[in-house]
Amino acid sequence: MIDSTFAYPTKYQTADVPGTGGVIKQRPEDFLVEEIPLYNPCGEGEHIYLFVQKRGLSTFEMLHILATHFGVQRRDIGFAGLKDKHAITRQVVSIHAPGRKPEDFPSLRDDRIEILWTDLHANKLRRGHLAANRFSIRIRDVKPTDVLRAAKSLAILEKTGIANRIGEQRFGLLNNTHVIGRLMIESKHEEAIRELLGPGAHRPDVNALARAAFAQGDYARALDLFPRPAHAERQALRLLAQGKGVKRAFFGIDYQMLGFYISAFQSAVFNAVVDKRVIDGTLDRLLPGDVAMKHENHACFSADDAVVNDPGTADRLAKFEISPSGPMWGGGMKRAQGAIDEAELAALHSAGVTLEQVQTFSDRSRNLIQGERRPLRVPVIAPEYEGGLDEHGPYIRCAFELPKGSFATTVMREIMKPQTDTPVESHDEDQE
């Protein structure tokens, strides 16, 4: 099985540059994210578009608040991507409200959410419909003069790109969302429920009383003890307390969260593939059998010997026109060839799942699992850095843009270089 190290890199790309140390996310103001939309709303249609600034909320918590305010189901709300909880983030959200306009609704009264603008559009906002994200992040508990270390690391990453790992947030505070996803694929729903609701081996202190009550079979008490933001846990427990079966209770969880568990499993396997390429020093090279990806449109093509040996290929790699890709396993995914395919299959098998199980799950649950390729590296665009002092003490600020779906914590980890199995955040609360 893939162990906990899948959430963290086993080797740094900038290993020769000393890290700054420190922590991020001591307070939401230290971590700013702004979504760069893929398109602007057209001004008419059944969907209300909102540009939302949230503070201290996960995307799923924000969606719950918006669904309640607008009187719609969660499925009527569209969003382009998940945003960090312990941060100040700005993102576009769509609300399906036929025949109604933004002014038909009262003002939203929640100190954690601010609506920056509203508009109308004909279509629902879909996952992935964003161009990029711009980050501005302050590292605390550091010496501002160590900004020179950050500058050196960023210079390397601007040239080579950053390994496109899925960040530790995807695996949850208990470091087990990928395990729940694996158990779903294996149709082991009872074990998945225990993994979701039972005592956590990684963090036994988290919701300890609620999880102990579940383990004792007292579902009603566990429901009372779980905090309200734990929507998935409470949804499952509510059905268990009503005497529903385990499978019914598990699939009573919000569909988006079920998809999140599957994505976490896919992410764990992908990270294992990325790690091997970093260790081998082939992250920014094409190897025979690779599936190359165009950064402009994510179109994929096979890299045979002719492509690998073409003098123009190295130039295209250097310009970030193309990169090797890795698997987000699912039905219909384009397979690599030869030794590359064998290595990707080995990562899947190491996670405890066979290709046949993935295919069977894909056939019966197409909406929950989408097979696709993901670039093994992405560009770090327009990096900035500064050292300074404010009312909260010394800091190093790093700013940069990343393509959609990439994680700023992977960049910050290269700059800070904590111990490989240590989160870079300073808090103990749940993440997206």
N, C-alpha and C positions, 0 to 999 in steps of 0.2 A: 504494500500500500504506500501511496505518497504520504510522507509524514508532514509535520508542521512546517518544515523548511520550505515547502512550496510557496508559502506566502511571502518569503523573503529571499533576496538573491544570495546565492552561494559564493558569488565572486563579483566584485565591483569592476565596472568598466574603467573607472578612474582610480584604480587601486594605488597608483604611484603618487597620487595627490593626497596629503593628509586631510582628514575630515575636519569640519568646523565644530563638530559635537553640537550640543544644545538640544532644544525641543521646539516643536511647532504646536500651534493650536492651543496655547495657554489661554487664549480668549478669542472669541469669534473675529474680532477686528484684525487679528494677526493673519487670517487666512481669507483672502478675497478671491472670488471666482465670478467671472462674467461670461455668460454664454454669447457666442457670436452666431446669430441666426443664419440659417442657410438661405432664407428668403423672408421678405416682408409680407404681412397680410395685405390682401387686395382691397379691403374696406367694405366688403359686403359678403353675406353668406350666413349659414346657420351656426357657425362656431365663433364664440367670443375668444379672442386672443388677449392674454394678459402677459405683461412683462413684470414678473414677480421678484421682489427682493425678500429673501427669508433669512432669518437669523436663529441659529440654535435648533433647527428643525431638520429632520430627514426629509427626503423627497416624498416618501410614503406618508409621513405625518402631515406634510403640507397638503397632499392630495386629499387626505381625509377631511381636513379643515375646509378646503375649497368645495368638496362635494357636499358637505353639510350646509355651507353658506349658500350655494347656488341651488340646492335641492335636487341634485342629480346623483346618479350612480357613479362609482369610481370608473367604470368602463366608459363613461361619457367624457372623461377628462383625458386629454392627450398631453404628452410631454416628450421632449427630445432626448433627455438624458438624466441620469441620477446625479445629484449634487451633494457635496459633503454636508454632514449635519452640523459639525462644530466649526462653523464658518459663517461668513456673510456671502451669500450667493445670489446671483441674478440669472433668471432663466425664463423662457417663454412657456406658457401653458395654454391649452385650448379647452374651452367648455362648450359642449354641444347643447345649445339652447335655442331650438328652432322658434322663429318669430319673436325673439326677445333681443334686446340690446343691452349694453353695459349699464346704461342709465336706468333700466327697469329694475335693477337690484339695489338694495341698500349698500352703504359703505361697509366694507369688511372691517370689523373691529377686533384686531388681534395685534398685540405689540410686536409679535415675531414676524409679521408679514406686512409688506407694503406693496401696493400696486403702483408701478411706475408709469405704465401707460396701458390703454386698452384699444382694441380695434376688432374688426370682423374679418372672417375669411371663410372660403367655401369648404375647406377640407379640415379634417382633424389633424392635429400635429402628431406625427409618428416618431417612434424611437429612432434615433440616428439622424433626424432632420435638423442638424446643426452643423455649422462649418468648423468651429473650433471653440476652445475655451482659453481665456486669458487669466493668468494667476498672478497674484501679488502676495508673497508669503514672508512673514517675519519669523526668523529663528531667534529664540530667547536663550538665556543662560549661556551666552557666548561672549567672546572678545570681538568688538567691532573691527579690530585690525585683521582678524582672520577672514575678512571679506576677500582678501587676496587668494585664499584657498578656494573660496566659492567661485571666484573669477576663473581660476585655472580649470576647475572641474567643468564649469559651464562652457569654457572655450573648447574643451575636448568633446563635450556632448553636442555642441553646435556643429562640429565637424563630422562626427561619426553617427550622431543620432543616439537616442536613449532606447535601451531594451524595452520593448512595449509590454512589459509585465502588467498583469491585472493586480492592482494594489491590494494591500492587506485588508482594506475596508470591505472588499467583496466577500470575505470569509467570516465576517461577523466577530463580535466580541468573544464568543466561545470558540472561534476558529473551527467551526464545524458546518457551515452552510454547504460546503462541497460534499460533506458526508451525507447530508440530507438529500442532496441532488443525486448522489450515487445510489442511495437506497430507493429513491423513486424509480430510477432506471431499472433497478433490479426487482421492482414490484414488492419490496419489503416494507409495507406501509406501517406495520406495527413497530418495526425497528426505527422507522423514520419519525414516528410520533414520539418514541422514547428519546431519540436524539434531539428533537425539538424542545421537548418539555421536561425531560429528566435532568438530574444533576449533571453539571458540565465538568468533565475531567480536566479541561484546560483552565477553566475559571470556576471552581466550585463555590466561590463567594457570590456569584451573580445570581440574583433572585433565588437565593438558597432556600428560603422557607417555602416559596411557591413550588419550586421543583421537588422539594421533599414531599409536599402534600400530593403532588401528582404521583410520585413513586409509591405513595401509600394508598393510592386509588381514591383519594378525596378530591375529585375533580372540581366540585363546587368551591371548596376552600382555595384550591390552587387558582381558580378563576378570580377570586376576590383578591388574592395576594399578588398576582402579576400586575405590573403597572399598566396604565391605560395605553401608553405608546407601544406596548408589546401586542400589536394587533393580530399577528398570525397566531401567537400562542393563545390569545384569548378567544379567537374564532374557533380554534380546534377544541379548546376546553369547554366552550359553551355547548358544543354539540355532544361532547363526551358526557357532560353533566346531564344532558337530556336523554342519555341512554343510547345514543347513536353508535354505530359500529366504528371501528378504528379507521377503515378506509373512507367511510363517509365523513368522518371528522377531519381527516387529513385533507381531503379534497374540498372541504368547506372553507379552507384557507383561500384568501384572495388570490385570484388567478395570476396577478402580476408577481406576487410573492412566490408562488410555485415556480414560475418561470425564472425568478431570481435564484432559487436553489439549483435549478438545472444549469443556469449560467455559471454559478460558482463551481460546479463540478467541471464544466468545460474549461473554466479558467485555471483550475488547478493543474489539469493536464497540459494546457497551453504553457503555463509558467514552467513546468518541468522541461518542455521542449526548448523554451527560451534559455533556461539555465545552461543546458548542455551546449548550446551554440555560443554563449558568452564564454564558457570554460574553454571551448575549442578554438575561440578566436575567429569564428566564422559568422558572426552576427551581421556584418555589413558586406558579406560576400554571397554570391550564388554558387551553389554546388550542384553537380549533375543529379537530376531527380527532383530538385526543388520546384515548388510552385512559386513563381515570381508574381508580385503584385504591383500594379501601377498605383502610385499614391494619389494621382489625380482623380481616379474614378473607381479604384479598388478592383479593376478588371484583372483577372488572373491568366497566366499562361505558363506552360511547362518549360522548365529550363533544361534543355538537353545539352549535349557536349558542344554543339555549334553555338548555342546562346552563351554558355559559360565562357567559351574561348573567344567570343567576338570582342575585338578591342573596344567597341562602343559600349559594351555592357558595363565595364568598369566606370566609364564616364557617366552613364545613366545612374549607377549606384551612388557615385560621388555627388551628383546633383539632386539626389533624393527623388528621382523620377520613378525608380523601382526599388524594391527590397524583397528579400526572401520572406515567405509567409509560414505560419504555423497553423495547426488544426484547432478549430473549435468544433469538436466532433458532433456530428448529427447527420441525418439522412440527406443525401444529395450533395454533400461536401465534396469538392474536387480533391482527389487524392494525389499525394506525391508519388514518386516512383523510386524503385530500387532501394538503396540503403537509407535514403531519407524517409521513405514510407515505412520501412522496418523500424526505424528509430521512433517515428511518431506512433506507430502501433504499440511499440514497447512501452511508451509513456502511458498510453491508454490502459494497457494490461496491468501496469504497475499500480494504477489507480483502482484496480479490482474489477474492471468492467471489460467485457468482450465486445468486439465489433458487432456481433450478432445481437447482443442485448441493446446496443445503441440503435441498431436498425429497427428492431422490434418496437422499441419505445417510440422512435420517430414515426413509424407507420401508424401507431394508434394515438399519438399525442402530438400531432404536427404543430399545433399552436404553442406548445410548451418548449419545443426544442427546434432550433434552426441550425443546421450545419453550415459553416462558413469558414473561410480563411481569414486570418488576422495577420497584419504585417509584424514581423519579428522586431522591428525597430521603427521609430517615428522621429521626425525632426524636432529639435528644440528651437523654436522660432523667436527671434528678436529678444534674446536674453538681456536682462539688466541686473545690476547688483549695487548695493550700497551698505555701508556700515554706519550706525548712528546710535543716538540716545534719545529716548522720549520719556514721558511721565512714568512708564512702566519699566524703564531700565534700558540697558544696552540691547542692540539687535543687529542682525544682518538681514537685509531684505533682498529677496530674489524674485524677479518677475520674468515671465516667459509665456509663450503661447504654445499650446499643444493641440494636435488634431483631435477631433471628437473621439471619445472612447478611450483616451489615454489618461494616465493617472499622474498627477503632480507629485504624489508621494514617492514615486519611483525616481524622479529627478532629485527631490530633496534628500532621499536616502543616499544617493551618490555624492551629494554635497556634504552631508553631515557625517555619514559613515558610522552609524551606531553599530553595536554588535548585531551580527546578521539575523538573530532571532528576536530582536527587540523592536517594538513599534516605534515610529518616529513621533507619534502624538504624545501629548503630555497628560491626557485625561484617561478616565477609565470607563467612559460611557460608550454606548453602542454607536456603530458607524454604518454608513451605507457602503 
